[in-house]
Amino acid sequence: MKTLIKLTLLIATIFIIVSCNSATNEKKNNSKKAVENFDWLLGKWERLYEETGKKTFENWEKISQNEYSGIGFTMQGSDTIKQEKIRIGKQNGKWVLIVKVPEETESITFPITELKSDEFTCTNDSLDFPKQIKYWKNGEKINALVSGDSLKIDFEFERLK
């Protein structure tokens, strides 16, 4: 009889451990899926504190679950003086930020090295500038920091209505 009780307790203990482990793994997978989302970037944004006479914008849209497309541009009067196409997508199962400016023939890829629910950082140490690009949500605004070894440029954007 004691053997039967011990066997029953052993089986119950194993069952509880397996159940708890499954629930933990499910929570980890769900939180990972929740983080892999850049929807907070979506929309049309205008840079605050831009130089007098200039206006800078970023527009973001979601192409699919694994792809976001953006365009950043600066206007001076009615002239576009700077433009870049930006894409966030997966390459080989990892998130990357890809930037393409009209003056360059090749796009520049920045692997995303840190990803949270409302911020991300991407890094490409092979460049002089920028080596790192960071975006984060700041209340109803978004911020970006573009940095190299000694130069940092801050951006703060508010959503256009």
QUITABEL-V44687 format. One record per residue. SS is DSSP state (helix for helix, strand for strand, loop for the rest). PSI is psi in radians with two decimals (999 if undefined). D_FIRST is the distance of its C-alpha to the first C-alpha in Angstrom with 1 decimal. Layout:
((SS;PSI;D_FIRST) (SS;PSI;D_FIRST))
This chain:
((loop;-0.75;0.0) (helix;-0.65;3.8) (helix;-0.71;5.4) (helix;-0.71;5.1) (helix;-0.78;6.4) (helix;-0.74;8.7) (helix;-0.73;9.9) (helix;-0.77;10.7) (helix;-0.70;12.5) (helix;-0.81;14.3) (helix;-0.73;15.5) (helix;-0.73;16.6) (helix;-0.80;18.4) (helix;-0.75;20.1) (helix;-0.76;21.1) (helix;-0.77;22.6) (helix;-0.80;24.5) (helix;-0.73;25.9) (helix;-0.78;27.0) (helix;-0.72;28.7) (helix;-0.72;30.4) (helix;-0.74;31.7) (helix;-0.70;33.1) (helix;-0.80;34.8) (helix;-0.68;36.4) (helix;-0.72;37.6) (helix;-0.74;39.2) (helix;-0.80;40.9) (helix;-0.73;42.2) (helix;-0.71;43.5) (helix;-0.59;45.2) (helix;-0.74;46.8) (helix;-0.67;48.2) (helix;-0.62;49.5) (helix;-0.61;51.3) (loop;1.15;52.9) (loop;2.21;55.5) (loop;0.42;59.1) (helix;-0.44;59.9) (helix;-0.27;61.1) (helix;-0.34;64.1) (loop;2.47;65.3) (strand;-2.98;68.7) (strand;2.26;72.1) (strand;2.54;72.6) (strand;2.37;75.7) (strand;2.37;76.0) (loop;2.72;77.0) (loop;0.65;79.5) (loop;2.78;81.2) (loop;2.58;84.6) (loop;2.33;87.5) (loop;-0.10;88.6) (strand;2.66;85.4) (strand;2.29;82.4) (strand;2.41;79.1) (strand;2.68;76.5) (strand;2.34;73.2) (strand;2.25;72.0) (strand;2.42;68.4) (strand;2.71;66.9) (strand;2.13;63.6) (strand;-0.75;64.1) (strand;-3.09;60.5) (loop;-0.51;57.0) (loop;0.33;57.8) (strand;2.29;61.5) (strand;2.52;63.8) (strand;2.35;67.6) (strand;2.78;69.9) (strand;2.33;73.5) (strand;2.39;75.1) (strand;2.66;78.8) (strand;2.30;81.5) (strand;2.47;84.6) (strand;1.88;87.9) (loop;-2.18;90.1) (loop;0.13;89.6) (strand;2.38;88.9) (strand;1.99;85.5) (strand;-0.24;85.8) (strand;2.46;82.3) (strand;2.55;79.5) (strand;2.45;76.1) (strand;2.38;73.6) (strand;2.45;70.0) (strand;2.40;66.9) (strand;2.19;63.2) (strand;-3.13;61.1) (strand;2.35;58.5) (strand;2.15;59.5) (loop;0.67;56.8) (loop;0.05;54.1) (strand;2.50;55.5) (strand;2.44;57.7) (strand;2.70;61.3) (strand;2.24;64.5) (strand;2.24;67.6) (strand;2.35;71.1) (strand;2.14;74.3) (strand;2.56;77.7) (loop;-0.53;80.8) (loop;-0.36;82.6) (loop;2.54;79.9) (loop;-0.53;79.2) (loop;2.59;75.6) (loop;2.75;72.7) (strand;2.25;70.9) (strand;2.30;67.1) (strand;1.87;65.0) (strand;2.40;61.3) (strand;2.03;59.3) (strand;-0.30;57.7) (strand;2.30;56.1) (strand;2.11;55.0) (strand;3.10;53.8) (loop;-0.51;53.9) (loop;0.53;57.5) (strand;2.74;58.9) (strand;2.71;59.3) (strand;2.38;61.0) (strand;2.60;62.4) (strand;2.43;64.0) (loop;1.64;66.4) (loop;-0.13;67.5) (loop;-0.15;69.9) (loop;2.68;72.4) (loop;-0.81;74.8) (loop;2.37;74.4) (loop;2.62;72.2) (loop;-0.52;69.2) (strand;2.46;66.9) (strand;2.26;66.8) (strand;2.33;64.6) (strand;2.49;64.3) (strand;2.65;62.5) (strand;2.38;62.5) (strand;1.46;64.1) (loop;-2.11;63.8) (loop;0.09;66.1) (strand;2.93;67.7) (strand;2.58;66.8) (strand;2.70;67.8) (strand;2.57;68.3) (strand;2.12;69.1) (strand;2.15;70.8) (strand;2.70;71.0) (loop;-2.73;72.2) (loop;-0.80;72.7) (loop;-0.15;75.3) (loop;2.36;75.9) (strand;2.36;73.7) (strand;2.14;74.6) (strand;2.47;72.9) (strand;2.42;72.9) (strand;2.25;72.0) (strand;2.53;72.0) (strand;2.59;72.0) (strand;2.35;71.2) (loop;2.51;74.3) (loop;999;74.4))
